[in-house]
Amino acid sequence: MPDLSTPQLVAVAILPLLFAITVHEVAHGWMAKKFGDPTAHRLGRLTLNPLKHIDPVGTILVPGLLLLLGGFVFGWAKPVPVTWENLRHPKRDMAIVAAAGPAANFLMALFWAVIARIGVQLGAQSWAGLPMQYMGMFGIEINAVFMILNLIPLPPLDGGRVAVGLLPGPWAWQLARIEPFGFFILLALLATGILGTIIGPPIHLVERLMALIVGLR
């Protein structure tokens, strides 16, 4: 969005960013409750109030810096707690709980695509048309990034937890052992540009899919 000033960019980005992170975490907690773990519900985390989920670094500092630097934007919220032992079928259910986050981002991308489409219909001359277009476009992008990034099979990302739930016992155990180092591996992939090479094409594919679904292209 090169024609937007920094304040304008922040204005159209803040809601999609907060909801992308918040809905992602609520989806984990909601699915865990469905499978027998009420931990997130008891702690008041099954709410769309962003203040309950904000991590000062992951929700504000990191996305804000990336937004200003012009790179692809990602971040994280305070993880919703899930008590493994409360799940009725822990290994299987944990994989589904993990997958709920990226699935929520897919639905959110579709929601923002509809917003962008409404903005197009209203037209640039409408006071709401252009802001809705920009907000919708950013919403598609940030949710596509969150979804694809979290599907990487690297613990503690959701894709890693899904893989741990699906793999046979010994392989799952070996993959789970990576979790303490997962964030540092992710940073190394980001710093070397490998991360962008891995997730760039599927992110663009999701963006094109959303545009096609709502008739933006």
C-alpha positions as CSV (number, residue, x, y, z in Angstrom):
1,M,0.0,0.0,0.0
2,P,2.6,2.6,-1.1
3,D,0.2,5.5,-1.4
4,L,-0.7,5.4,2.3
5,S,1.1,7.5,4.9
6,T,2.3,5.8,8.1
7,P,-0.6,7.0,10.2
8,Q,-3.1,5.9,7.5
9,L,-1.4,2.5,7.2
10,V,-1.6,2.0,11.0
11,A,-5.3,3.1,10.9
12,V,-6.3,0.4,8.4
13,A,-4.0,-2.3,9.8
14,I,-4.8,-2.2,13.5
15,L,-8.2,-3.9,13.4
16,P,-7.3,-6.7,11.0
17,L,-4.1,-7.3,13.0
18,L,-5.8,-7.4,16.4
19,F,-8.6,-9.6,15.2
20,A,-6.3,-12.0,13.3
21,I,-4.3,-12.7,16.5
22,T,-7.3,-12.7,18.9
23,V,-9.6,-14.9,16.8
24,H,-6.7,-17.3,16.3
25,E,-6.2,-17.8,20.0
26,V,-9.9,-17.9,20.8
27,A,-10.3,-20.7,18.2
28,H,-7.7,-22.8,20.1
29,G,-9.5,-22.3,23.4
30,W,-12.9,-22.9,22.0
31,M,-11.9,-26.1,20.3
32,A,-10.1,-27.3,23.5
33,K,-13.3,-26.7,25.5
34,K,-15.3,-28.7,22.9
35,F,-12.9,-31.6,23.6
36,G,-13.1,-31.4,27.4
37,D,-10.6,-28.8,28.5
38,P,-12.2,-25.7,30.1
39,T,-8.9,-24.1,31.1
40,A,-9.1,-21.2,28.6
41,H,-12.8,-20.6,29.5
42,R,-12.0,-20.5,33.3
43,L,-9.2,-18.0,32.7
44,G,-11.5,-15.7,30.7
45,R,-9.6,-16.2,27.4
46,L,-12.6,-17.2,25.3
47,T,-13.3,-13.6,24.5
48,L,-12.8,-11.4,21.5
49,N,-11.5,-8.6,23.8
50,P,-8.0,-8.1,22.4
51,L,-6.7,-6.9,25.8
52,K,-7.1,-10.4,27.2
53,H,-4.7,-11.7,24.5
54,I,-2.2,-9.0,23.8
55,D,1.5,-9.8,24.2
56,P,3.4,-6.4,24.3
57,V,6.2,-7.8,22.2
58,G,4.4,-10.2,19.8
59,T,1.2,-8.2,19.3
60,I,2.5,-4.6,19.3
61,L,6.3,-4.2,19.0
62,V,7.2,-6.9,16.4
63,P,4.2,-6.3,14.0
64,G,4.6,-2.6,14.4
65,L,8.2,-2.6,13.4
66,L,7.6,-5.0,10.5
67,L,4.8,-2.8,9.3
68,L,6.9,0.3,9.3
69,L,9.8,-1.5,7.7
70,G,7.6,-2.7,4.9
71,G,8.2,-6.5,5.3
72,F,5.6,-9.1,5.7
73,V,3.9,-8.7,9.0
74,F,3.5,-11.4,11.6
75,G,3.2,-11.5,15.4
76,W,1.7,-13.5,18.2
77,A,-0.5,-13.2,21.2
78,K,-0.3,-14.7,24.7
79,P,-0.9,-18.4,24.0
80,V,-4.3,-19.8,25.2
81,P,-3.5,-22.4,27.8
82,V,-4.6,-25.9,27.0
83,T,-4.4,-28.7,29.7
84,W,-3.4,-31.8,27.7
85,E,-4.7,-34.2,30.4
86,N,-8.2,-32.8,30.2
87,L,-8.7,-33.7,26.6
88,R,-10.7,-36.8,25.9
89,H,-8.2,-38.1,23.3
90,P,-5.1,-36.0,24.1
91,K,-2.9,-36.8,21.1
92,R,-5.6,-36.6,18.5
93,D,-7.5,-33.7,20.1
94,M,-4.4,-31.6,20.6
95,A,-3.7,-31.8,16.8
96,I,-7.3,-30.6,16.1
97,V,-7.0,-27.8,18.7
98,A,-3.8,-26.7,17.1
99,A,-5.3,-26.7,13.6
100,A,-8.2,-24.5,14.8
101,G,-6.0,-21.4,14.8
102,P,-5.0,-21.5,11.1
103,A,-8.5,-22.5,10.2
104,A,-9.8,-19.4,12.0
105,N,-7.3,-17.3,10.0
106,F,-8.6,-18.8,6.8
107,L,-12.2,-17.8,7.7
108,M,-11.0,-14.3,8.8
109,A,-9.2,-13.9,5.4
110,L,-12.5,-14.7,3.7
111,F,-14.3,-12.2,6.0
112,W,-11.9,-9.4,5.1
113,A,-12.1,-10.3,1.4
114,V,-15.9,-9.6,1.7
115,I,-15.1,-6.3,3.4
116,A,-12.8,-5.4,0.5
117,R,-15.4,-6.4,-2.0
118,I,-18.0,-4.1,-0.3
119,G,-15.5,-1.3,-0.4
120,V,-15.1,-1.8,-4.1
121,Q,-18.9,-1.7,-4.6
122,L,-19.2,1.5,-2.6
123,G,-16.5,3.1,-4.7
124,A,-13.5,5.3,-4.0
125,Q,-15.8,8.4,-3.9
126,S,-17.6,7.1,-0.8
127,W,-16.1,8.1,2.6
128,A,-16.0,4.4,3.6
129,G,-15.2,2.7,0.2
130,L,-11.5,3.2,0.0
131,P,-10.7,2.6,3.7
132,M,-12.7,-0.7,3.5
133,Q,-10.8,-1.7,0.5
134,Y,-7.4,-1.1,2.2
135,M,-8.5,-2.6,5.4
136,G,-9.9,-5.7,3.6
137,M,-6.7,-6.1,1.6
138,F,-4.5,-5.9,4.7
139,G,-6.9,-8.3,6.5
140,I,-6.5,-10.9,3.7
141,E,-2.7,-10.5,3.8
142,I,-2.2,-10.7,7.5
143,N,-4.5,-13.7,8.0
144,A,-2.9,-15.5,5.0
145,V,0.5,-14.9,6.7
146,F,-0.6,-16.1,10.1
147,M,-2.3,-19.2,8.6
148,I,0.6,-20.3,6.4
149,L,3.3,-19.4,9.0
150,N,1.5,-21.4,11.7
151,L,1.2,-24.4,9.4
152,I,4.9,-24.9,9.2
153,P,5.5,-28.3,10.9
154,L,7.9,-26.8,13.5
155,P,7.0,-26.8,17.2
156,P,5.8,-24.6,18.9
157,L,3.9,-23.5,15.8
158,D,0.5,-25.0,15.3
159,G,1.7,-27.0,12.3
160,G,4.3,-28.6,14.6
161,R,1.7,-29.6,17.1
162,V,-0.5,-31.0,14.4
163,A,2.4,-33.1,13.1
164,V,3.2,-34.3,16.6
165,G,-0.5,-35.4,16.9
166,L,-0.4,-37.2,13.6
167,L,3.0,-38.9,13.6
168,P,3.7,-42.3,15.2
169,G,4.9,-42.2,18.8
170,P,8.7,-42.3,18.3
171,W,8.7,-39.7,15.5
172,A,6.2,-37.5,17.4
173,W,8.5,-37.6,20.4
174,Q,11.6,-36.6,18.3
175,L,9.7,-33.7,16.7
176,A,8.3,-32.5,20.1
177,R,11.9,-32.3,21.4
178,I,12.6,-29.4,19.0
179,E,10.0,-27.2,20.7
180,P,12.5,-25.3,23.0
181,F,14.5,-24.3,19.9
182,G,11.7,-23.7,17.5
183,F,11.5,-20.0,17.9
184,F,15.2,-19.6,17.3
185,I,15.0,-21.8,14.2
186,L,12.2,-19.6,13.0
187,L,14.2,-16.4,13.6
188,A,17.2,-17.9,11.7
189,L,14.9,-18.8,8.8
190,L,13.6,-15.2,8.8
191,A,17.0,-13.6,9.0
192,T,18.4,-15.7,6.1
193,G,15.4,-15.1,3.9
194,I,14.6,-18.8,3.7
195,L,11.3,-18.3,5.6
196,G,10.0,-15.9,3.0
197,T,10.9,-18.3,0.2
198,I,9.0,-21.1,2.0
199,I,5.8,-19.3,2.9
200,G,5.7,-16.6,0.1
201,P,4.1,-18.7,-2.7
202,P,1.4,-20.3,-0.5
203,I,0.5,-16.9,1.0
204,H,0.1,-15.4,-2.5
205,L,-2.0,-18.4,-3.4
206,V,-4.4,-17.8,-0.5
207,E,-4.6,-14.1,-1.4
208,R,-5.5,-14.9,-5.0
209,L,-8.0,-17.5,-3.8
210,M,-9.8,-15.0,-1.6
211,A,-9.8,-12.4,-4.4
212,L,-11.4,-15.0,-6.7
213,I,-14.0,-16.1,-4.2
214,V,-15.4,-12.7,-3.7
215,G,-14.9,-11.5,-7.3
216,L,-12.1,-9.0,-6.7
217,R,-10.3,-10.4,-9.8
